[in-house]
Amino acid sequence: MIELKFRLTPEDDEPRDILVRIGEPTRSPPDKKWPWAVRVEVDGRHYTLYGDDPLDAIESGAQHAAGLLHGVYGDALDPPIEPRMKEGQ
């Protein structure tokens, strides 16, 4: 499991920690479109992301977490999360 802690320091509220956990990739059932899945937890919310191989699933999970963190908390995170660009931009 990969575990990262970010410090949220909003201007109008008390600082707090936000935890991101990316679990170990698992094989999806053979009838599924994506052969690998990974469970991601961002600030207590759970998501399942998919990929073509174990590292692709982890990358998808990390990109999802980064997009959520930047989209919801913006510049109030330490360490900062850079905005994510879609492929081709």
Backbone bond lengths (Angstrom), bond angles and torsions (degrees), N, CA, C in turn:
res aa  C-N    CA-C-N  psi(-1)  N-CA   C-N-CA  omega(-1)  CA-C   N-CA-C  phi
1 M - - - 1.450 - - 1.522 108.69 -
2 I 1.307 114.69 137.34 1.465 121.68 173.63 1.524 106.74 -99.12
3 E 1.331 116.38 130.82 1.459 120.51 -179.23 1.527 108.57 -131.49
4 L 1.324 115.76 126.27 1.459 122.58 179.47 1.519 109.63 -125.55
5 K 1.321 115.51 140.24 1.456 119.74 178.16 1.528 109.07 -116.92
6 F 1.327 115.19 130.82 1.452 122.10 176.75 1.515 108.28 -116.46
7 R 1.304 116.45 147.99 1.461 121.78 177.30 1.516 107.89 -102.14
8 L 1.324 115.95 120.28 1.456 121.90 177.38 1.520 107.95 -92.35
9 T 1.319 115.73 121.55 1.463 120.63 -179.08 1.535 109.97 -125.37
10 P 1.330 116.37 73.39 1.471 119.07 179.50 1.523 111.20 -70.39
11 E 1.313 115.36 151.98 1.464 120.22 -178.68 1.528 112.60 -65.94
12 D 1.325 117.49 -34.58 1.461 120.68 -172.46 1.526 114.02 -109.51
13 D 1.355 117.80 19.40 1.457 120.04 -178.26 1.526 109.42 -150.89
14 E 1.323 115.45 171.33 1.461 121.66 179.35 1.530 110.54 -72.66
15 P 1.331 117.57 142.73 1.463 120.23 174.49 1.533 110.88 -62.92
16 R 1.328 116.15 148.80 1.462 121.34 176.00 1.518 108.88 -153.40
17 D 1.333 116.20 162.72 1.453 121.59 178.64 1.521 110.81 -90.98
18 I 1.320 115.69 145.15 1.457 123.08 173.74 1.522 106.39 -120.92
19 L 1.317 116.07 127.85 1.452 121.75 -177.28 1.521 110.36 -106.18
20 V 1.333 114.97 134.22 1.462 122.29 174.99 1.519 107.12 -118.03
21 R 1.325 116.18 126.68 1.467 121.65 177.46 1.521 108.83 -124.33
22 I 1.320 115.27 130.89 1.462 121.62 175.17 1.518 106.37 -118.33
23 G 1.325 115.49 117.60 1.453 121.10 -175.42 1.520 113.54 -78.87
24 E 1.314 114.66 -179.55 1.459 121.51 178.58 1.529 109.38 -75.79
25 P 1.337 117.80 133.67 1.466 120.10 178.90 1.529 111.45 -62.84
26 T 1.330 115.59 145.36 1.461 121.82 177.14 1.520 108.89 -129.10
27 R 1.318 114.80 154.39 1.465 119.84 177.61 1.521 109.99 -72.93
28 S 1.319 115.20 137.72 1.472 120.96 174.55 1.525 108.10 -84.87
29 P 1.331 117.41 158.84 1.469 119.36 175.17 1.530 110.46 -57.70
30 P 1.338 117.67 150.76 1.473 121.39 -175.88 1.527 114.83 -57.46
31 D 1.321 118.54 -25.11 1.463 119.92 -178.16 1.529 113.45 -83.38
32 K 1.316 117.86 -3.97 1.467 121.57 -179.06 1.529 111.03 -80.90
33 K 1.335 116.58 152.11 1.465 122.06 179.93 1.529 111.39 -64.39
34 W 1.352 116.40 -43.06 1.460 121.19 -177.59 1.523 109.13 -102.84
35 P 1.336 118.17 128.48 1.461 120.23 -176.12 1.527 115.28 -74.99
36 W 1.338 118.46 -16.72 1.469 120.65 -177.85 1.522 111.08 -129.61
37 A 1.332 115.37 146.24 1.463 121.76 178.83 1.525 109.21 -132.58
38 V 1.317 115.82 152.21 1.463 121.36 175.83 1.529 107.74 -139.87
39 R 1.305 115.31 139.02 1.469 120.88 178.33 1.532 108.33 -93.50
40 V 1.320 115.37 132.67 1.462 121.84 -178.16 1.523 108.33 -124.34
41 E 1.318 115.69 135.80 1.463 121.41 175.19 1.524 108.08 -119.16
42 V 1.322 115.73 124.30 1.462 121.65 178.54 1.519 107.56 -123.83
43 D 1.317 116.16 111.05 1.468 122.26 177.80 1.530 111.35 53.02
44 G 1.345 116.17 41.79 1.457 121.16 176.68 1.517 115.91 87.48
45 R 1.330 117.80 -4.92 1.470 121.33 178.20 1.527 108.72 -100.67
46 H 1.316 116.20 137.61 1.466 121.50 -175.06 1.528 111.48 -105.15
47 Y 1.333 114.58 139.89 1.460 122.24 179.07 1.528 108.17 -138.36
48 T 1.316 116.91 154.23 1.454 121.74 171.87 1.516 107.68 -119.47
49 L 1.326 115.67 126.43 1.455 122.25 179.48 1.520 108.43 -118.49
50 Y 1.328 115.85 160.69 1.459 120.63 -171.59 1.513 111.52 -129.43
51 G 1.336 115.51 162.88 1.454 120.79 177.47 1.512 111.99 -159.66
52 D 1.340 114.88 170.70 1.459 121.55 179.20 1.521 112.17 -75.75
53 D 1.336 116.30 -25.36 1.459 121.50 178.56 1.530 107.12 -148.48
54 P 1.331 118.86 174.45 1.465 119.54 -175.93 1.532 113.91 -57.57
55 L 1.329 117.52 -42.68 1.465 119.40 -178.94 1.533 111.87 -70.43
56 D 1.313 117.22 -33.40 1.461 121.00 176.38 1.529 110.13 -64.57
57 A 1.325 117.01 -39.53 1.471 120.62 177.87 1.531 110.33 -64.76
58 I 1.341 117.07 -42.53 1.468 120.23 177.77 1.523 110.21 -63.70
59 E 1.317 117.04 -42.83 1.468 120.58 178.24 1.530 110.88 -60.93
60 S 1.326 116.82 -43.49 1.471 120.46 177.79 1.523 110.63 -60.50
61 G 1.324 116.29 -42.41 1.462 120.51 178.75 1.516 112.11 -63.85
62 A 1.336 116.59 -42.74 1.470 120.84 -179.83 1.531 110.64 -66.75
63 Q 1.325 117.44 -40.56 1.466 120.11 178.32 1.528 111.41 -65.88
64 H 1.318 116.15 -38.41 1.464 120.11 177.88 1.532 110.41 -63.51
65 A 1.320 116.02 -46.14 1.470 120.35 179.01 1.525 110.93 -61.99
66 A 1.327 116.95 -43.43 1.466 120.48 179.88 1.522 111.26 -63.09
67 G 1.314 117.03 -42.92 1.463 120.40 178.56 1.518 112.21 -62.98
68 L 1.333 116.06 -42.66 1.467 119.72 177.62 1.525 111.24 -62.80
69 L 1.324 116.04 -49.32 1.462 119.53 -177.31 1.520 111.98 -61.31
70 H 1.319 116.33 -46.52 1.464 118.27 -179.21 1.524 111.21 -68.31
71 G 1.325 116.34 -40.34 1.461 120.12 -178.79 1.514 113.98 -66.26
72 V 1.325 116.51 -35.40 1.461 120.27 -176.88 1.527 111.94 -90.06
73 Y 1.336 117.24 -41.07 1.470 120.15 -171.72 1.521 113.80 -109.13
74 G 1.317 118.43 -14.61 1.462 122.18 176.60 1.511 113.97 55.04
75 D 1.319 115.71 -127.69 1.461 121.82 -174.61 1.521 113.68 -85.46
76 A 1.321 118.09 7.84 1.465 120.71 -177.67 1.523 112.27 -87.82
77 L 1.342 118.14 10.01 1.468 121.46 -177.88 1.517 111.98 -102.48
78 D 1.313 115.45 144.17 1.455 122.42 173.64 1.521 107.69 -131.42
79 P 1.318 120.69 116.25 1.458 126.48 -0.40 1.525 111.75 -70.80
80 P 1.344 116.74 156.34 1.460 120.15 -176.34 1.525 112.15 -70.67
81 I 1.314 115.83 155.15 1.465 123.47 174.66 1.520 106.86 -112.98
82 E 1.310 115.87 125.55 1.462 120.63 179.89 1.529 109.99 -76.56
83 P 1.332 118.00 149.39 1.466 120.31 176.62 1.527 110.10 -60.45
84 R 1.315 116.73 143.41 1.461 121.57 179.43 1.523 109.37 -93.96
85 M 1.341 114.71 136.67 1.457 120.46 176.78 1.522 107.92 -104.52
86 K 1.298 115.64 145.84 1.456 119.61 175.46 1.521 108.71 -72.74
87 E 1.325 115.92 153.50 1.448 121.51 -179.34 1.515 110.32 -54.71
88 G 1.345 116.58 134.75 1.450 121.16 178.91 1.516 113.39 94.18
89 Q 1.325 119.30 -4.84 1.478 120.92 179.21 1.508 110.42 -98.06
